[in-house]
Amino acid sequence: MKITIKKNARIKRGPVIIEGFPGFGLVGTIATEFLIDHLKTRLVGEFNFPELPATTAIHKGEVVQPMAVHYSDEHNILIFHTILSVKEHEWAAAEEVVRIANETGAKEIISLEGVNALADDESTVYCYGNDKLIELGAKKMEESVIMGVTAALLLNTKNTTCLFAQSKSGLPDSKAAAAIIGTLDKYLKLGVDPKPLLKQAEQFEQKLKGILEQTQQTMNEADKKNLTYLG
């Protein structure tokens, strides 16, 4: 696996990196997709992932990049966004994120994750690695088991900040993603209008559900064909 940044990407030194790999409630994926749309980012990089079958989708007449790197010139933010699972390749994915962070002199890596509901208030956002977020209303994560790319990043670098939103469902959770965006807005001063935020997050949730369902159906059909050939 390798993440390639375009030669003419024109990325400023010292960006903030935000990663949203698929996890519980697909919170990171929904949140990063919202950021890509809201911040009017540029596509500056792609994932070269020969370990996975070539997969994409067409949405509203356009090809959807299932794994890509986007950049906000205004806020100097690099966003790693993927709708495909990197299960069993978490270490490789984290190593590539860290490599890009080192090459660009990134100030911080912010990992967005969903966690199983920890309290009655579903809007609670938890954080780890940056006490400034506590001042903005997030609660410090005291006890949890972290898995996936976020876990690999925490073990690979001390420059990782984590934001966790509560999710009571293994399905795409736009409410949890909206909660994380609200905290990010305060921290990075992104100028997010909170009123249409949840509605847009729900739209992304529906879009994501459709893409994932179509992708899973296509992969199931491909598996059936392979079994037919082998049989």
N, C-alpha and C positions, 0 to 999 in steps of 0.2 A: 504494500500500500504506500502511495506517495501523494502528497498534496502539492500541486504545482501552482505557483503564482505567476501570472502573465508578466512578461518582460517589461511591458509598457503600462504596468498597473498604477504607477505614480502614487505609491503609498507613503504618507509622511512617516517620519521617524517617531517611534514611541506610541503606537496606537494602543487602544484597549481592545483586547480580543474577547469576543463573546461566543461561546460554543453552546449549541443546542442539539446534541445527539439524541436519538429516540430513547426514552426511558419511561418511567412510570407515568401514566396519563399523557404521554407524549408532550409534556409541558414545555420542554426545551425546544422541541420542533415547532410548536405553535407560536411560542414567544418569539423565536428568531425569525419566523416567517412574517410575523406582524412588524418586526423591526425593519426587515428588508423593504417592506412596502411603505411604512411610515417615513423612514429616513431617506427614501429614494436613492437607494444604494446602487453601486455599479458592480457588475460581475467581474471579479478580478482573478479568480482561481478555480480550480476544479480538483476533484479527487480521482486519482488513477487507482482503481481498485480491482485488479484482475481476479482476486479471490471471489468476487461476487459476479453473478450472471449480469450481462448488460441489460439494464432495466431503465425505462423512462416512462413518462406518461404525457398525454396531450390534454391540456385543460384550456377551455375557451379558445380553441384553435391554435394554441401555442405549445411548444415542447417545454415541459417542466424539467428543470435541472434537479435531479434527485439528491445530488451531493455537490455542494458548491461553496465558494468563498465570496462574500460580498463586502463592499467597502463604502463607508460613509465619509465623504470628503469633509463635510461640515463638522462632524464630531470626531473624526479620526478614529473610527471604530471598524475593526475587522470582524465579520460575522461568519462563523462556520455553521452551515445549515445543512441538515440531511434528513430525508424522510425514510432512508433505508437503514435497517439495523446493521450494526457492525459487530454483532455478537460473535465472540471467540476471536475478535481482532481488536479488542479494546486497547491493548498495550500498544499496538502499532499505530492506532489512531491518535492516542495520547502523545506518543513520541513525535508524530508529525506536527501536531499542534504546538508542542514545545519547541520543535525546530523552527517553525515559522515565527514563533514568539521571540526566539533568540536572534533570528536573522533581521527582524524588524525593530528590535529593541523594545518590545512591548512593555508597557508600564504594568499591565495586569492582565491575567486571564480570568474571566468571569464565567463560571459554569452554571447553567440553568437546569434545574432538576425538579421532578415531582417526587414527593414522598407520601407514604401512607399516612392518612389523617392522624395527627398527633393530639389535636385539641378539638373542642366543640366549635370554635370559631374557624370556619373554613378559609377566611380571608387572611389568616396568619401566615406570614412569610418568615422563614428561618434563614440564618446566614452562618457562614463559617469563614474565618480567615481575614475578616475586615471589620473591625469594631465601629467604623464610621457608619455602617449599615444599621447598627443597633441604635445609633443616635437618630436615624431616620425612621425608626419604628419596627425594624425587623428584630426577631428574637434570636438570641444566640443558640445554635444547635449544640445541645449538651450530650445527647445520646442518640445514636443512629447507626445503622449499618449501610454503608455506601457501596454501590457496585457500578460496574460499567466504566465508561470513559472518564467520568468524574473521579472515580476511585483511583484510576491509573494516573490521572493528572495530579491528584493530591499526593501520591506516592512518588511522582517524578519531579515535582517542582514546588518550591515554597511560595511561588508567586501566584497561586490560584485562590480566587475568592469563589465561594459557593453560595447560591441563592436557591433555597428549597421552598416550593409551594405545596401546600397540602392538597392531596387528591384522594378522593374516596373511590376512585374507579380506575380500572386498568384501561379504560377506553379514553380517547382523546378528551382532555379536560380544559376547555377554554376559560373557565372561571379561574382555575389555578394559574393558567398562563397570564391572565389579565392581572392577577394579584402581583405576580413577579414583575410585569411590565411597570406597574405603578411604583414599585420600589426602585427599579432601575431608572425611571424617569426622575425621581428625586435625587438619586445619586449622581447620574451623568447629565442631568439637566437637558433632557431630550425634547422638551416641549410637547409632550403627549397630551392631547385633549382627552381627559378621562371619560367624558360623556359617551362618545361613540366607541370607546375602547372595547367594552365587552361585546357589543354587537359585531364589531369587526373580528374580534377573536372567535366568536361563534361561527362567523362566515368561514374563517380559516379552518375551523374544526370540521365543518361540513365538507369543505374542499379536500382536506386531508383524509377524511373518512373515505370519500369517493376514490381518491387516488390509491389509497392503501387497499381498498376492497378490489379495485381493478387489478392492481399489481399482484395481490395474493391469488386472484382467480387465474391470471395469466401464468403464474408460476405453478399452480396446481395442474393446469392443462399441460404445461411443458413436462411436468413430472409424469403425467399419465402417458404422454407420447413416448417418453424415454422408457417407461415400463413396457409399452407395447413393442418398441424396437428390441428390447432385451428379451421379451417373452417369445 
